[in-house]
Amino acid sequence: MTENERATGGEVFRYSRDGDVRIYSLRVVAGGTELWRITFVPGEPDSGILEEHFKNAEVAAQYFGEVERALIAGGWREVSRFRL
């Protein structure tokens, strides 16, 4: 587990492609929620990127849909997701 992964909150979804793994997690912060993308590539250092800061749940849900459509179009495969 990387420092970035520990810093983030709950995992929203996880995708993989050709051995690479992307994990999208939410972290509650002052004034809203952050979406973090953690990328694991074999043989390379793990990377964490702050994707977006949301103040509204509806906007976050729309953004998640856009991210997932882009991942699927790019050949990524869903591995897991948080379900209510």
C-alpha positions in Angstrom: 0.0 0.0 0.0 1.4 3.4 -0.9 1.4 6.6 1.1 -1.1 8.0 -1.3 -3.4 5.1 -1.0 -3.3 5.3 2.8 -4.2 9.0 2.6 -7.3 8.4 0.5 -10.7 7.3 1.8 -13.1 4.7 0.5 -12.4 2.9 -2.8 -15.1 3.7 -5.4 -13.9 1.5 -8.2 -10.9 -0.4 -9.6 -10.0 -1.0 -13.2 -7.1 -2.9 -14.9 -5.5 -3.0 -18.3 -2.4 -5.0 -19.4 -1.2 -5.5 -15.8 -1.7 -1.9 -14.8 -4.3 -1.1 -12.1 -6.2 2.2 -11.4 -8.0 2.6 -8.1 -10.4 5.6 -7.6 -11.0 6.5 -4.0 -12.9 9.3 -2.2 -11.6 11.3 0.7 -13.8 13.6 2.7 -12.1 17.0 3.3 -13.1 20.4 4.5 -15.5 21.9 2.0 -16.3 18.7 0.1 -14.9 15.4 -1.1 -11.8 14.7 -3.2 -11.5 11.9 -5.8 -8.0 10.4 -5.9 -6.6 8.1 -8.7 -3.9 5.7 -7.6 -2.1 3.9 -10.4 0.0 0.8 -10.1 2.3 -0.1 -13.0 4.5 -3.2 -12.7 8.2 -2.1 -12.4 7.3 1.6 -11.8 6.7 3.7 -8.7 3.1 3.9 -7.7 1.5 7.3 -8.4 -1.4 9.2 -6.8 -3.2 12.1 -8.5 -6.0 14.3 -7.1 -8.5 14.0 -9.9 -11.2 16.4 -8.6 -12.7 18.2 -5.6 -16.5 17.9 -5.3 -18.8 20.1 -3.3 -21.9 18.4 -4.6 -22.9 14.7 -4.7 -24.8 15.1 -8.0 -21.8 16.5 -9.8 -19.6 13.7 -8.3 -21.9 11.1 -9.7 -21.9 12.6 -13.2 -18.1 12.8 -13.0 -17.8 9.1 -12.0 -19.9 8.2 -15.1 -17.6 10.2 -17.4 -14.5 8.6 -15.8 -15.9 5.1 -16.3 -16.9 5.7 -19.9 -13.4 7.0 -20.6 -11.8 4.0 -18.9 -13.9 1.5 -20.9 -13.3 3.3 -24.2 -9.5 3.1 -23.4 -9.7 -0.7 -23.0 -9.7 -0.8 -19.1 -11.7 -3.6 -17.5 -13.7 -3.2 -14.2 -12.2 -5.3 -11.4 -14.4 -4.1 -8.5 -16.6 -1.3 -7.3 -18.3 0.0 -4.1 -22.0 -0.8 -4.1 -24.6 0.5 -1.7 
